[in-house]
Amino acid sequence: MAGGVTTEPDDQGLGRSRGGLTTKLHLAVEQGQKPLSVVITAGQRRDSLQLEPVLENIRVPRIGPGRPHRRPHRRPDEVRADKAYGSRKNRA
């Protein structure tokens, strides 16, 4: 396209900004700061839309005997996030 601007694929983790090529990592970590979920997006993607995919990707295996939970608990008791994630929908 004119000016070198093209549409990037949705599944690509590289995006363009004024500073050049950028990538964003959206993480969910436990209190010990071990990663539970990672979503990689292009730098120009909106942060607030990534909260749900990050939470949906959390998988915590059951340790010891017993059957795994049919519906894993993905609604945390507390979330600390950048103000970019502070939409009304995310706070609800």
PyMOL Python script that loads the backbone (N, CA, C, O; Angstrom):
from pymol import cmd

cmd.read_pdbstr("""\
ATOM      1  N   MET A   1       0.833  -1.179   0.000  1.00  0.00           N
ATOM      2  CA  MET A   1       0.000   0.000   0.000  1.00  0.00           C
ATOM      3  C   MET A   1       0.881   1.246   0.000  1.00  0.00           C
ATOM      4  O   MET A   1       2.088   1.169   0.231  1.00  0.00           O
ATOM      5  N   ALA A   2       0.273   2.371  -0.257  1.00  0.00           N
ATOM      6  CA  ALA A   2       1.013   3.627  -0.299  1.00  0.00           C
ATOM      7  C   ALA A   2       1.631   3.943   1.059  1.00  0.00           C
ATOM      8  O   ALA A   2       0.994   3.735   2.092  1.00  0.00           O
ATOM      9  N   GLY A   3       2.846   4.435   1.066  1.00  0.00           N
ATOM     10  CA  GLY A   3       3.516   4.807   2.307  1.00  0.00           C
ATOM     11  C   GLY A   3       4.073   3.635   3.082  1.00  0.00           C
ATOM     12  O   GLY A   3       4.548   3.815   4.203  1.00  0.00           O
ATOM     13  N   GLY A   4       4.029   2.438   2.520  1.00  0.00           N
ATOM     14  CA  GLY A   4       4.575   1.264   3.188  1.00  0.00           C
ATOM     15  C   GLY A   4       3.714   0.732   4.311  1.00  0.00           C
ATOM     16  O   GLY A   4       4.193  -0.086   5.096  1.00  0.00           O
ATOM     17  N   VAL A   5       2.467   1.154   4.429  1.00  0.00           N
ATOM     18  CA  VAL A   5       1.584   0.679   5.491  1.00  0.00           C
ATOM     19  C   VAL A   5       0.790  -0.502   4.964  1.00  0.00           C
ATOM     20  O   VAL A   5       0.148  -0.412   3.918  1.00  0.00           O
ATOM     21  N   THR A   6       0.837  -1.604   5.688  1.00  0.00           N
ATOM     22  CA  THR A   6       0.074  -2.792   5.303  1.00  0.00           C
ATOM     23  C   THR A   6      -0.706  -3.277   6.512  1.00  0.00           C
ATOM     24  O   THR A   6      -0.419  -2.892   7.645  1.00  0.00           O
ATOM     25  N   THR A   7      -1.673  -4.109   6.265  1.00  0.00           N
ATOM     26  CA  THR A   7      -2.442  -4.716   7.338  1.00  0.00           C
ATOM     27  C   THR A   7      -1.704  -5.967   7.799  1.00  0.00           C
ATOM     28  O   THR A   7      -1.384  -6.840   6.992  1.00  0.00           O
ATOM     29  N   GLU A   8      -1.438  -6.048   9.094  1.00  0.00           N
ATOM     30  CA  GLU A   8      -0.715  -7.184   9.657  1.00  0.00           C
ATOM     31  C   GLU A   8      -1.700  -8.290  10.021  1.00  0.00           C
ATOM     32  O   GLU A   8      -2.841  -7.997  10.377  1.00  0.00           O
ATOM     33  N   PRO A   9      -1.285  -9.559   9.941  1.00  0.00           N
ATOM     34  CA  PRO A   9      -2.158 -10.659  10.360  1.00  0.00           C
ATOM     35  C   PRO A   9      -2.470 -10.573  11.855  1.00  0.00           C
ATOM     36  O   PRO A   9      -1.641 -10.098  12.632  1.00  0.00           O
ATOM     37  N   ASP A  10      -3.665 -11.029  12.267  1.00  0.00           N
ATOM     38  CA  ASP A  10      -4.082 -10.952  13.668  1.00  0.00           C
ATOM     39  C   ASP A  10      -3.205 -11.787  14.589  1.00  0.00           C
ATOM     40  O   ASP A  10      -3.040 -11.443  15.760  1.00  0.00           O
ATOM     41  N   ASP A  11      -2.637 -12.884  14.079  1.00  0.00           N
ATOM     42  CA  ASP A  11      -1.851 -13.772  14.939  1.00  0.00           C
ATOM     43  C   ASP A  11      -0.371 -13.408  14.982  1.00  0.00           C
ATOM     44  O   ASP A  11       0.435 -14.175  15.508  1.00  0.00           O
ATOM     45  N   GLN A  12      -0.009 -12.276  14.450  1.00  0.00           N
ATOM     46  CA  GLN A  12       1.389 -11.865  14.425  1.00  0.00           C
ATOM     47  C   GLN A  12       1.697 -11.006  15.642  1.00  0.00           C
ATOM     48  O   GLN A  12       0.904 -10.134  15.996  1.00  0.00           O
ATOM     49  N   GLY A  13       2.836 -11.240  16.289  1.00  0.00           N
ATOM     50  CA  GLY A  13       3.206 -10.507  17.487  1.00  0.00           C
ATOM     51  C   GLY A  13       4.059  -9.283  17.228  1.00  0.00           C
ATOM     52  O   GLY A  13       4.619  -8.723  18.171  1.00  0.00           O
ATOM     53  N   LEU A  14       4.176  -8.852  15.993  1.00  0.00           N
ATOM     54  CA  LEU A  14       4.920  -7.634  15.677  1.00  0.00           C
ATOM     55  C   LEU A  14       3.954  -6.580  15.180  1.00  0.00           C
ATOM     56  O   LEU A  14       3.072  -6.862  14.369  1.00  0.00           O
ATOM     57  N   GLY A  15       4.124  -5.373  15.668  1.00  0.00           N
ATOM     58  CA  GLY A  15       3.274  -4.277  15.223  1.00  0.00           C
ATOM     59  C   GLY A  15       4.104  -3.034  15.023  1.00  0.00           C
ATOM     60  O   GLY A  15       5.285  -2.999  15.369  1.00  0.00           O
ATOM     61  N   ARG A  16       3.492  -2.030  14.472  1.00  0.00           N
ATOM     62  CA  ARG A  16       4.213  -0.788  14.186  1.00  0.00           C
ATOM     63  C   ARG A  16       3.720   0.322  15.101  1.00  0.00           C
ATOM     64  O   ARG A  16       2.534   0.414  15.419  1.00  0.00           O
ATOM     65  N   SER A  17       4.652   1.153  15.510  1.00  0.00           N
ATOM     66  CA  SER A  17       4.327   2.361  16.258  1.00  0.00           C
ATOM     67  C   SER A  17       5.281   3.439  15.790  1.00  0.00           C
ATOM     68  O   SER A  17       6.076   3.216  14.877  1.00  0.00           O
ATOM     69  N   ARG A  18       5.210   4.608  16.409  1.00  0.00           N
ATOM     70  CA  ARG A  18       6.121   5.686  16.002  1.00  0.00           C
ATOM     71  C   ARG A  18       7.582   5.297  16.225  1.00  0.00           C
ATOM     72  O   ARG A  18       8.468   5.787  15.525  1.00  0.00           O
ATOM     73  N   GLY A  19       7.835   4.417  17.195  1.00  0.00           N
ATOM     74  CA  GLY A  19       9.192   4.005  17.508  1.00  0.00           C
ATOM     75  C   GLY A  19       9.694   2.854  16.653  1.00  0.00           C
ATOM     76  O   GLY A  19      10.857   2.470  16.769  1.00  0.00           O
ATOM     77  N   GLY A  20       8.853   2.297  15.803  1.00  0.00           N
ATOM     78  CA  GLY A  20       9.257   1.164  14.965  1.00  0.00           C
ATOM     79  C   GLY A  20       8.457  -0.076  15.299  1.00  0.00           C
ATOM     80  O   GLY A  20       7.287   0.013  15.670  1.00  0.00           O
ATOM     81  N   LEU A  21       9.090  -1.239  15.167  1.00  0.00           N
ATOM     82  CA  LEU A  21       8.409  -2.502  15.446  1.00  0.00           C
ATOM     83  C   LEU A  21       8.300  -2.711  16.950  1.00  0.00           C
ATOM     84  O   LEU A  21       9.270  -2.507  17.679  1.00  0.00           O
ATOM     85  N   THR A  22       7.118  -3.118  17.416  1.00  0.00           N
ATOM     86  CA  THR A  22       6.899  -3.335  18.844  1.00  0.00           C
ATOM     87  C   THR A  22       6.080  -4.593  19.075  1.00  0.00           C
ATOM     88  O   THR A  22       5.338  -5.038  18.199  1.00  0.00           O
ATOM     89  N   THR A  23       6.225  -5.158  20.260  1.00  0.00           N
ATOM     90  CA  THR A  23       5.488  -6.336  20.701  1.00  0.00           C
ATOM     91  C   THR A  23       5.068  -6.106  22.140  1.00  0.00           C
ATOM     92  O   THR A  23       5.796  -5.472  22.905  1.00  0.00           O
ATOM     93  N   LYS A  24       3.888  -6.620  22.524  1.00  0.00           N
ATOM     94  CA  LYS A  24       3.438  -6.526  23.911  1.00  0.00           C
ATOM     95  C   LYS A  24       3.251  -7.933  24.467  1.00  0.00           C
ATOM     96  O   LYS A  24       2.717  -8.821  23.803  1.00  0.00           O
ATOM     97  N   LEU A  25       3.710  -8.108  25.709  1.00  0.00           N
ATOM     98  CA  LEU A  25       3.495  -9.347  26.436  1.00  0.00           C
ATOM     99  C   LEU A  25       2.463  -9.073  27.523  1.00  0.00           C
ATOM    100  O   LEU A  25       2.651  -8.178  28.346  1.00  0.00           O
ATOM    101  N   HIS A  26       1.376  -9.837  27.529  1.00  0.00           N
ATOM    102  CA  HIS A  26       0.335  -9.723  28.550  1.00  0.00           C
ATOM    103  C   HIS A  26       0.469 -10.974  29.414  1.00  0.00           C
ATOM    104  O   HIS A  26       0.317 -12.091  28.920  1.00  0.00           O
ATOM    105  N   LEU A  27       0.751 -10.787  30.695  1.00  0.00           N
ATOM    106  CA  LEU A  27       1.069 -11.906  31.584  1.00  0.00           C
ATOM    107  C   LEU A  27       0.088 -12.022  32.731  1.00  0.00           C
ATOM    108  O   LEU A  27      -0.446 -11.024  33.215  1.00  0.00           O
ATOM    109  N   ALA A  28      -0.143 -13.261  33.164  1.00  0.00           N
ATOM    110  CA  ALA A  28      -0.790 -13.540  34.445  1.00  0.00           C
ATOM    111  C   ALA A  28       0.246 -14.306  35.252  1.00  0.00           C
ATOM    112  O   ALA A  28       0.786 -15.311  34.788  1.00  0.00           O
ATOM    113  N   VAL A  29       0.521 -13.830  36.456  1.00  0.00           N
ATOM    114  CA  VAL A  29       1.497 -14.493  37.322  1.00  0.00           C
ATOM    115  C   VAL A  29       0.869 -14.727  38.691  1.00  0.00           C
ATOM    116  O   VAL A  29      -0.047 -14.015  39.102  1.00  0.00           O
ATOM    117  N   GLU A  30       1.387 -15.754  39.396  1.00  0.00           N
ATOM    118  CA  GLU A  30       0.906 -15.998  40.749  1.00  0.00           C
ATOM    119  C   GLU A  30       1.725 -15.156  41.712  1.00  0.00           C
ATOM    120  O   GLU A  30       2.652 -14.465  41.291  1.00  0.00           O
ATOM    121  N   GLN A  31       1.398 -15.203  42.999  1.00  0.00           N
ATOM    122  CA  GLN A  31       2.034 -14.314  43.959  1.00  0.00           C
ATOM    123  C   GLN A  31       3.540 -14.477  44.025  1.00  0.00           C
ATOM    124  O   GLN A  31       4.254 -13.515  44.307  1.00  0.00           O
ATOM    125  N   GLY A  32       4.032 -15.675  43.770  1.00  0.00           N
ATOM    126  CA  GLY A  32       5.467 -15.896  43.723  1.00  0.00           C
ATOM    127  C   GLY A  32       6.066 -15.433  42.409  1.00  0.00           C
ATOM    128  O   GLY A  32       7.261 -15.607  42.168  1.00  0.00           O
ATOM    129  N   GLN A  33       5.243 -14.849  41.566  1.00  0.00           N
ATOM    130  CA  GLN A  33       5.597 -14.279  40.272  1.00  0.00           C
ATOM    131  C   GLN A  33       6.037 -15.318  39.250  1.00  0.00           C
ATOM    132  O   GLN A  33       6.842 -15.030  38.364  1.00  0.00           O
ATOM    133  N   LYS A  34       5.502 -16.531  39.379  1.00  0.00           N
ATOM    134  CA  LYS A  34       5.704 -17.548  38.354  1.00  0.00           C
ATOM    135  C   LYS A  34       4.623 -17.352  37.300  1.00  0.00           C
ATOM    136  O   LYS A  34       3.455 -17.185  37.652  1.00  0.00           O
ATOM    137  N   PRO A  35       4.978 -17.367  36.009  1.00  0.00           N
ATOM    138  CA  PRO A  35       3.974 -17.133  34.963  1.00  0.00           C
ATOM    139  C   PRO A  35       2.932 -18.245  34.897  1.00  0.00           C
ATOM    140  O   PRO A  35       3.260 -19.429  34.968  1.00  0.00           O
ATOM    141  N   LEU A  36       1.680 -17.845  34.761  1.00  0.00           N
ATOM    142  CA  LEU A  36       0.573 -18.780  34.582  1.00  0.00           C
ATOM    143  C   LEU A  36       0.033 -18.739  33.161  1.00  0.00           C
ATOM    144  O   LEU A  36      -0.466 -19.743  32.651  1.00  0.00           O
ATOM    145  N   SER A  37       0.134 -17.571  32.519  1.00  0.00           N
ATOM    146  CA  SER A  37      -0.418 -17.396  31.186  1.00  0.00           C
ATOM    147  C   SER A  37       0.298 -16.240  30.494  1.00  0.00           C
ATOM    148  O   SER A  37       0.643 -15.242  31.127  1.00  0.00           O
ATOM    149  N   VAL A  38       0.519 -16.386  29.187  1.00  0.00           N
ATOM    150  CA  VAL A  38       1.152 -15.346  28.386  1.00  0.00           C
ATOM    151  C   VAL A  38       0.369 -15.188  27.089  1.00  0.00           C
ATOM    152  O   VAL A  38       0.057 -16.179  26.429  1.00  0.00           O
ATOM    153  N   VAL A  39       0.052 -13.964  26.722  1.00  0.00           N
ATOM    154  CA  VAL A  39      -0.544 -13.646  25.428  1.00  0.00           C
ATOM    155  C   VAL A  39       0.361 -12.599  24.786  1.00  0.00           C
ATOM    156  O   VAL A  39       0.663 -11.576  25.401  1.00  0.00           O
ATOM    157  N   ILE A  40       0.790 -12.851  23.559  1.00  0.00           N
ATOM    158  CA  ILE A  40       1.665 -11.941  22.827  1.00  0.00           C
ATOM    159  C   ILE A  40       0.852 -11.262  21.738  1.00  0.00           C
ATOM    160  O   ILE A  40       0.170 -11.927  20.959  1.00  0.00           O
ATOM    161  N   THR A  41       0.927  -9.920  21.684  1.00  0.00           N
ATOM    162  CA  THR A  41       0.199  -9.174  20.663  1.00  0.00           C
ATOM    163  C   THR A  41       1.115  -8.144  20.015  1.00  0.00           C
ATOM    164  O   THR A  41       2.183  -7.814  20.530  1.00  0.00           O
ATOM    165  N   ALA A  42       0.666  -7.658  18.885  1.00  0.00           N
ATOM    166  CA  ALA A  42       1.370  -6.559  18.224  1.00  0.00           C
ATOM    167  C   ALA A  42       1.286  -5.313  19.105  1.00  0.00           C
ATOM    168  O   ALA A  42       0.314  -5.132  19.839  1.00  0.00           O
ATOM    169  N   GLY A  43       2.285  -4.474  19.032  1.00  0.00           N
ATOM    170  CA  GLY A  43       2.387  -3.314  19.908  1.00  0.00           C
ATOM    171  C   GLY A  43       1.246  -2.328  19.820  1.00  0.00           C
ATOM    172  O   GLY A  43       0.982  -1.610  20.784  1.00  0.00           O
ATOM    173  N   GLN A  44       0.559  -2.272  18.686  1.00  0.00           N
ATOM    174  CA  GLN A  44      -0.517  -1.290  18.545  1.00  0.00           C
ATOM    175  C   GLN A  44      -1.872  -1.826  19.013  1.00  0.00           C
ATOM    176  O   GLN A  44      -2.857  -1.088  18.987  1.00  0.00           O
ATOM    177  N   ARG A  45      -1.946  -3.081  19.435  1.00  0.00           N
ATOM    178  CA  ARG A  45      -3.226  -3.659  19.904  1.00  0.00           C
ATOM    179  C   ARG A  45      -3.623  -3.049  21.241  1.00  0.00           C
ATOM    180  O   ARG A  45      -2.768  -2.675  22.044  1.00  0.00           O
ATOM    181  N   ARG A  46      -4.927  -2.955  21.469  1.00  0.00           N
ATOM    182  CA  ARG A  46      -5.425  -2.377  22.715  1.00  0.00           C
ATOM    183  C   ARG A  46      -5.222  -3.352  23.873  1.00  0.00           C
ATOM    184  O   ARG A  46      -5.601  -4.520  23.787  1.00  0.00           O
ATOM    185  N   ASP A  47      -4.618  -2.859  24.957  1.00  0.00           N
ATOM    186  CA  ASP A  47      -4.330  -3.693  26.116  1.00  0.00           C
ATOM    187  C   ASP A  47      -5.588  -4.235  26.780  1.00  0.00           C
ATOM    188  O   ASP A  47      -5.643  -5.414  27.130  1.00  0.00           O
ATOM    189  N   SER A  48      -6.592  -3.397  26.958  1.00  0.00           N
ATOM    190  CA  SER A  48      -7.764  -3.781  27.740  1.00  0.00           C
ATOM    191  C   SER A  48      -8.494  -4.988  27.162  1.00  0.00           C
ATOM    192  O   SER A  48      -9.167  -5.708  27.901  1.00  0.00           O
ATOM    193  N   LEU A  49      -8.377  -5.222  25.866  1.00  0.00           N
ATOM    194  CA  LEU A  49      -9.050  -6.361  25.241  1.00  0.00           C
ATOM    195  C   LEU A  49      -8.325  -7.676  25.508  1.00  0.00           C
ATOM    196  O   LEU A  49      -8.851  -8.737  25.172  1.00  0.00           O
ATOM    197  N   GLN A  50      -7.148  -7.638  26.093  1.00  0.00           N
ATOM    198  CA  GLN A  50      -6.353  -8.850  26.279  1.00  0.00           C
ATOM    199  C   GLN A  50      -6.535  -9.489  27.648  1.00  0.00           C
ATOM    200  O   GLN A  50      -6.042 -10.596  27.866  1.00  0.00           O
ATOM    201  N   LEU A  51      -7.230  -8.831  28.585  1.00  0.00           N
ATOM    202  CA  LEU A  51      -7.391  -9.392  29.921  1.00  0.00           C
ATOM    203  C   LEU A  51      -8.118 -10.737  29.883  1.00  0.00           C
ATOM    204  O   LEU A  51      -7.662 -11.702  30.496  1.00  0.00           O
ATOM    205  N   GLU A  52      -9.227 -10.811  29.180  1.00  0.00           N
ATOM    206  CA  GLU A  52      -9.979 -12.067  29.114  1.00  0.00           C
ATOM    207  C   GLU A  52      -9.167 -13.204  28.488  1.00  0.00           C
ATOM    208  O   GLU A  52      -9.150 -14.299  29.050  1.00  0.00           O
ATOM    209  N   PRO A  53      -8.489 -12.994  27.343  1.00  0.00           N
ATOM    210  CA  PRO A  53      -7.670 -14.084  26.800  1.00  0.00           C
ATOM    211  C   PRO A  53      -6.570 -14.540  27.760  1.00  0.00           C
ATOM    212  O   PRO A  53      -6.271 -15.732  27.833  1.00  0.00           O
ATOM    213  N   VAL A  54      -5.970 -13.611  28.489  1.00  0.00           N
ATOM    214  CA  VAL A  54      -4.928 -13.989  29.454  1.00  0.00           C
ATOM    215  C   VAL A  54      -5.530 -14.884  30.537  1.00  0.00           C
ATOM    216  O   VAL A  54      -4.957 -15.922  30.866  1.00  0.00           O
ATOM    217  N   LEU A  55      -6.677 -14.495  31.092  1.00  0.00           N
ATOM    218  CA  LEU A  55      -7.307 -15.287  32.147  1.00  0.00           C
ATOM    219  C   LEU A  55      -7.789 -16.637  31.626  1.00  0.00           C
ATOM    220  O   LEU A  55      -7.696 -17.638  32.336  1.00  0.00           O
ATOM    221  N   GLU A  56      -8.295 -16.679  30.414  1.00  0.00           N
ATOM    222  CA  GLU A  56      -8.773 -17.937  29.827  1.00  0.00           C
ATOM    223  C   GLU A  56      -7.647 -18.933  29.584  1.00  0.00           C
ATOM    224  O   GLU A  56      -7.883 -20.141  29.586  1.00  0.00           O
ATOM    225  N   ASN A  57      -6.425 -18.447  29.376  1.00  0.00           N
ATOM    226  CA  ASN A  57      -5.289 -19.332  29.092  1.00  0.00           C
ATOM    227  C   ASN A  57      -4.641 -19.913  30.343  1.00  0.00           C
ATOM    228  O   ASN A  57      -3.714 -20.715  30.227  1.00  0.00           O
ATOM    229  N   ILE A  58      -5.095 -19.538  31.523  1.00  0.00           N
ATOM    230  CA  ILE A  58      -4.505 -20.072  32.754  1.00  0.00           C
ATOM    231  C   ILE A  58      -4.889 -21.540  32.896  1.00  0.00           C
ATOM    232  O   ILE A  58      -6.066 -21.894  32.833  1.00  0.00           O
ATOM    233  N   ARG A  59      -3.881 -22.389  33.087  1.00  0.00           N
ATOM    234  CA  ARG A  59      -4.089 -23.818  33.310  1.00  0.00           C
ATOM    235  C   ARG A  59      -3.237 -24.216  34.512  1.00  0.00           C
ATOM    236  O   ARG A  59      -2.009 -24.139  34.459  1.00  0.00           O
ATOM    237  N   VAL A  60      -3.884 -24.639  35.588  1.00  0.00           N
ATOM    238  CA  VAL A  60      -3.169 -25.058  36.782  1.00  0.00           C
ATOM    239  C   VAL A  60      -3.446 -26.547  36.975  1.00  0.00           C
ATOM    240  O   VAL A  60      -4.577 -26.931  37.270  1.00  0.00           O
ATOM    241  N   PRO A  61      -2.418 -27.395  36.809  1.00  0.00           N
ATOM    242  CA  PRO A  61      -2.649 -28.835  36.967  1.00  0.00           C
ATOM    243  C   PRO A  61      -2.891 -29.196  38.428  1.00  0.00           C
ATOM    244  O   PRO A  61      -2.365 -28.544  39.330  1.00  0.00           O
ATOM    245  N   ARG A  62      -3.669 -30.211  38.652  1.00  0.00           N
ATOM    246  CA  ARG A  62      -3.923 -30.693  40.012  1.00  0.00           C
ATOM    247  C   ARG A  62      -2.736 -31.547  40.431  1.00  0.00           C
ATOM    248  O   ARG A  62      -2.300 -32.431  39.693  1.00  0.00           O
ATOM    249  N   ILE A  63      -2.225 -31.278  41.611  1.00  0.00           N
ATOM    250  CA  ILE A  63      -1.109 -32.050  42.149  1.00  0.00           C
ATOM    251  C   ILE A  63      -1.676 -33.120  43.069  1.00  0.00           C
ATOM    252  O   ILE A  63      -2.509 -32.829  43.927  1.00  0.00           O
ATOM    253  N   GLY A  64      -1.234 -34.336  42.893  1.00  0.00           N
ATOM    254  CA  GLY A  64      -1.686 -35.435  43.737  1.00  0.00           C
ATOM    255  C   GLY A  64      -2.869 -36.156  43.132  1.00  0.00           C
ATOM    256  O   GLY A  64      -3.237 -35.914  41.983  1.00  0.00           O
ATOM    257  N   PRO A  65      -3.473 -37.058  43.924  1.00  0.00           N
ATOM    258  CA  PRO A  65      -4.580 -37.865  43.399  1.00  0.00           C
ATOM    259  C   PRO A  65      -5.859 -37.049  43.236  1.00  0.00           C
ATOM    260  O   PRO A  65      -6.002 -35.952  43.776  1.00  0.00           O
ATOM    261  N   GLY A  66      -6.754 -37.614  42.490  1.00  0.00           N
ATOM    262  CA  GLY A  66      -8.047 -36.961  42.293  1.00  0.00           C
ATOM    263  C   GLY A  66      -8.241 -36.515  40.857  1.00  0.00           C
ATOM    264  O   GLY A  66      -7.299 -36.387  40.075  1.00  0.00           O
ATOM    265  N   ARG A  67      -9.495 -36.287  40.552  1.00  0.00           N
ATOM    266  CA  ARG A  67      -9.835 -35.858  39.197  1.00  0.00           C
ATOM    267  C   ARG A  67      -9.600 -34.365  39.053  1.00  0.00           C
ATOM    268  O   ARG A  67      -9.774 -33.618  40.016  1.00  0.00           O
ATOM    269  N   PRO A  68      -9.203 -33.913  37.852  1.00  0.00           N
ATOM    270  CA  PRO A  68      -9.050 -32.469  37.649  1.00  0.00           C
ATOM    271  C   PRO A  68     -10.408 -31.774  37.682  1.00  0.00           C
ATOM    272  O   PRO A  68     -11.443 -32.386  37.417  1.00  0.00           O
ATOM    273  N   HIS A  69     -10.382 -30.508  38.007  1.00  0.00           N
ATOM    274  CA  HIS A  69     -11.626 -29.730  38.024  1.00  0.00           C
ATOM    275  C   HIS A  69     -12.237 -29.697  36.635  1.00  0.00           C
ATOM    276  O   HIS A  69     -11.529 -29.528  35.643  1.00  0.00           O
ATOM    277  N   ARG A  70     -13.561 -29.861  36.561  1.00  0.00           N
ATOM    278  CA  ARG A  70     -14.230 -29.772  35.266  1.00  0.00           C
ATOM    279  C   ARG A  70     -14.207 -28.351  34.752  1.00  0.00           C
ATOM    280  O   ARG A  70     -13.974 -28.123  33.565  1.00  0.00           O
ATOM    281  N   ARG A  71     -14.441 -27.404  35.618  1.00  0.00           N
ATOM    282  CA  ARG A  71     -14.382 -25.987  35.242  1.00  0.00           C
ATOM    283  C   ARG A  71     -13.337 -25.315  36.117  1.00  0.00           C
ATOM    284  O   ARG A  71     -13.620 -24.987  37.269  1.00  0.00           O
ATOM    285  N   PRO A  72     -12.130 -25.103  35.592  1.00  0.00           N
ATOM    286  CA  PRO A  72     -11.102 -24.473  36.421  1.00  0.00           C
ATOM    287  C   PRO A  72     -11.503 -23.061  36.830  1.00  0.00           C
ATOM    288  O   PRO A  72     -12.191 -22.352  36.095  1.00  0.00           O
ATOM    289  N   HIS A  73     -11.062 -22.676  38.008  1.00  0.00           N
ATOM    290  CA  HIS A  73     -11.337 -21.343  38.547  1.00  0.00           C
ATOM    291  C   HIS A  73     -10.433 -20.339  37.840  1.00  0.00           C
ATOM    292  O   HIS A  73      -9.214 -20.383  38.009  1.00  0.00           O
ATOM    293  N   ARG A  74     -11.005 -19.444  37.060  1.00  0.00           N
ATOM    294  CA  ARG A  74     -10.212 -18.461  36.324  1.00  0.00           C
ATOM    295  C   ARG A  74     -10.537 -17.038  36.734  1.00  0.00           C
ATOM    296  O   ARG A  74     -10.066 -16.089  36.107  1.00  0.00           O
ATOM    297  N   ARG A  75     -11.326 -16.880  37.768  1.00  0.00           N
ATOM    298  CA  ARG A  75     -11.647 -15.531  38.226  1.00  0.00           C
ATOM    299  C   ARG A  75     -10.844 -15.272  39.494  1.00  0.00           C
ATOM    300  O   ARG A  75     -11.209 -15.752  40.566  1.00  0.00           O
ATOM    301  N   PRO A  76      -9.755 -14.518  39.382  1.00  0.00           N
ATOM    302  CA  PRO A  76      -8.884 -14.316  40.543  1.00  0.00           C
ATOM    303  C   PRO A  76      -9.550 -13.465  41.614  1.00  0.00           C
ATOM    304  O   PRO A  76     -10.454 -12.677  41.339  1.00  0.00           O
ATOM    305  N   ASP A  77      -9.075 -13.649  42.850  1.00  0.00           N
ATOM    306  CA  ASP A  77      -9.570 -12.837  43.959  1.00  0.00           C
ATOM    307  C   ASP A  77      -9.088 -11.403  43.846  1.00  0.00           C
ATOM    308  O   ASP A  77      -9.766 -10.477  44.292  1.00  0.00           O
ATOM    309  N   GLU A  78      -7.920 -11.215  43.252  1.00  0.00           N
ATOM    310  CA  GLU A  78      -7.317  -9.891  43.156  1.00  0.00           C
ATOM    311  C   GLU A  78      -6.536  -9.790  41.853  1.00  0.00           C
ATOM    312  O   GLU A  78      -5.917 -10.759  41.414  1.00  0.00           O
ATOM    313  N   VAL A  79      -6.568  -8.612  41.239  1.00  0.00           N
ATOM    314  CA  VAL A  79      -5.811  -8.370  40.010  1.00  0.00           C
ATOM    315  C   VAL A  79      -5.064  -7.055  40.165  1.00  0.00           C
ATOM    316  O   VAL A  79      -5.633  -6.049  40.588  1.00  0.00           O
ATOM    317  N   ARG A  80      -3.811  -7.075  39.826  1.00  0.00           N
ATOM    318  CA  ARG A  80      -3.021  -5.841  39.754  1.00  0.00           C
ATOM    319  C   ARG A  80      -2.639  -5.680  38.302  1.00  0.00           C
ATOM    320  O   ARG A  80      -2.061  -6.580  37.692  1.00  0.00           O
ATOM    321  N   ALA A  81      -2.962  -4.537  37.759  1.00  0.00           N
ATOM    322  CA  ALA A  81      -2.730  -4.333  36.330  1.00  0.00           C
ATOM    323  C   ALA A  81      -2.454  -2.865  36.053  1.00  0.00           C
ATOM    324  O   ALA A  81      -2.756  -1.988  36.862  1.00  0.00           O
ATOM    325  N   ASP A  82      -1.884  -2.629  34.907  1.00  0.00           N
ATOM    326  CA  ASP A  82      -1.642  -1.291  34.407  1.00  0.00           C
ATOM    327  C   ASP A  82      -2.987  -0.603  34.178  1.00  0.00           C
ATOM    328  O   ASP A  82      -3.998  -1.275  33.975  1.00  0.00           O
ATOM    329  N   LYS A  83      -3.008   0.712  34.207  1.00  0.00           N
ATOM    330  CA  LYS A  83      -4.279   1.433  34.025  1.00  0.00           C
ATOM    331  C   LYS A  83      -4.898   1.181  32.652  1.00  0.00           C
ATOM    332  O   LYS A  83      -6.084   1.450  32.459  1.00  0.00           O
ATOM    333  N   ALA A  84      -4.131   0.677  31.706  1.00  0.00           N
ATOM    334  CA  ALA A  84      -4.680   0.368  30.380  1.00  0.00           C
ATOM    335  C   ALA A  84      -5.727  -0.754  30.451  1.00  0.00           C
ATOM    336  O   ALA A  84      -6.540  -0.893  29.537  1.00  0.00           O
ATOM    337  N   TYR A  85      -5.713  -1.557  31.531  1.00  0.00           N
ATOM    338  CA  TYR A  85      -6.649  -2.648  31.695  1.00  0.00           C
ATOM    339  C   TYR A  85      -7.854  -2.236  32.537  1.00  0.00           C
ATOM    340  O   TYR A  85      -8.671  -3.090  32.884  1.00  0.00           O
ATOM    341  N   GLY A  86      -7.988  -0.963  32.874  1.00  0.00           N
ATOM    342  CA  GLY A  86      -8.988  -0.495  33.819  1.00  0.00           C
ATOM    343  C   GLY A  86     -10.368  -0.190  33.248  1.00  0.00           C
ATOM    344  O   GLY A  86     -11.085   0.634  33.816  1.00  0.00           O
ATOM    345  N   SER A  87     -10.762  -0.814  32.161  1.00  0.00           N
ATOM    346  CA  SER A  87     -12.083  -0.539  31.589  1.00  0.00           C
ATOM    347  C   SER A  87     -13.179  -1.028  32.541  1.00  0.00           C
ATOM    348  O   SER A  87     -12.928  -1.873  33.400  1.00  0.00           O
ATOM    349  N   ARG A  88     -14.367  -0.506  32.388  1.00  0.00           N
ATOM    350  CA  ARG A  88     -15.493  -0.929  33.233  1.00  0.00           C
ATOM    351  C   ARG A  88     -15.742  -2.425  33.115  1.00  0.00           C
ATOM    352  O   ARG A  88     -16.013  -3.098  34.110  1.00  0.00           O
ATOM    353  N   LYS A  89     -15.651  -2.934  31.908  1.00  0.00           N
ATOM    354  CA  LYS A  89     -15.866  -4.366  31.682  1.00  0.00           C
ATOM    355  C   LYS A  89     -14.849  -5.200  32.454  1.00  0.00           C
ATOM    356  O   LYS A  89     -15.215  -6.188  33.090  1.00  0.00           O
ATOM    357  N   ASN A  90     -13.581  -4.813  32.404  1.00  0.00           N
ATOM    358  CA  ASN A  90     -12.549  -5.559  33.109  1.00  0.00           C
ATOM    359  C   ASN A  90     -12.707  -5.456  34.628  1.00  0.00           C
ATOM    360  O   ASN A  90     -12.467  -6.431  35.341  1.00  0.00           O
ATOM    361  N   ARG A  91     -13.106  -4.294  35.122  1.00  0.00           N
ATOM    362  CA  ARG A  91     -13.299  -4.142  36.571  1.00  0.00           C
ATOM    363  C   ARG A  91     -14.472  -4.951  37.060  1.00  0.00           C
ATOM    364  O   ARG A  91     -14.462  -5.429  38.195  1.00  0.00           O
ATOM    365  N   ALA A  92     -15.497  -5.118  36.221  1.00  0.00           N
ATOM    366  CA  ALA A  92     -16.668  -5.913  36.605  1.00  0.00           C
ATOM    367  C   ALA A  92     -16.287  -7.376  36.718  1.00  0.00           C
ATOM    368  O   ALA A  92     -17.134  -8.211  37.032  1.00  0.00           O
TER     369      ALA A  92
END
""", "prot")
cmd.dss("prot")
cmd.show_as("cartoon", "prot")
cmd.util.cbc("prot")
cmd.orient("prot")
